[in-house]
Amino acid sequence: MKQKEIIWKEISILNCSANAYPSGKPYKKQMLQGKVFPTTKEQAIAFVSMGCLLGILNSEDVKVVEKVFNKHGLKGEYNMYAASNMLNS
C-alpha cells in the first residue's frame, strides 16, 4: 500500500525504526537490528551490503522514509504488520 492509503489508529511523534545517524557516528549494530534508515552514501552502501531491512514502522517512520524517497523521486510500498498499528516497508 502507498503512504496515502494507510489508515493509522494513532499518530506517533517519535520514530521507531527509521532513525538517522550523522556521518561518522557508530551505526552498524543498530542498522543490523533494523533501527537505522541510511541517510548518507556510506550508510546506504553498508545497508545494502549487510543485507539490512528496516524493522516495523510507525507513522513518524513513514514520514521520514517518504521525505528521503521523495527527494530522489521514489515512493515507498508498505505492508500491514499483523493487526497492529505498525508497517513493514
Residue, then its C-alpha position, 0 to 999 in steps of 0.5 A: m500500500k502507498q503512504k496515502e492509503i494507510i489508515w493509522k489508529e494513532i499518530s506517533i511523534l517519535n520514530c521507531s525504526a527509521n532513525a538517522y545517524p550523522s556521518g561518522k557516528p557508530y551505526k552498524k549494530q543498530m542498522l543490523q537490528g533494523k533501527v537505522f534508515p541510511t541517510t548518507k552514501e556510506q550508510a546506504i552502501a553498508f545497508v545494502s551490503m549487510g543485507c539490512l531491512l528496516g524493522i516495523l514502522n510507525s507513522e513518524d517512520v513513514k514520514v521520514v522514509e517518504k521525505v528521503f524517497n521523495k527527494h530522489g523521486l521514489k515512493g515507498e510500498y508498505n505492508m500491514y504488520a499483523a493487526s497492529n498499528m505498525l508497517n513493514s516497508 
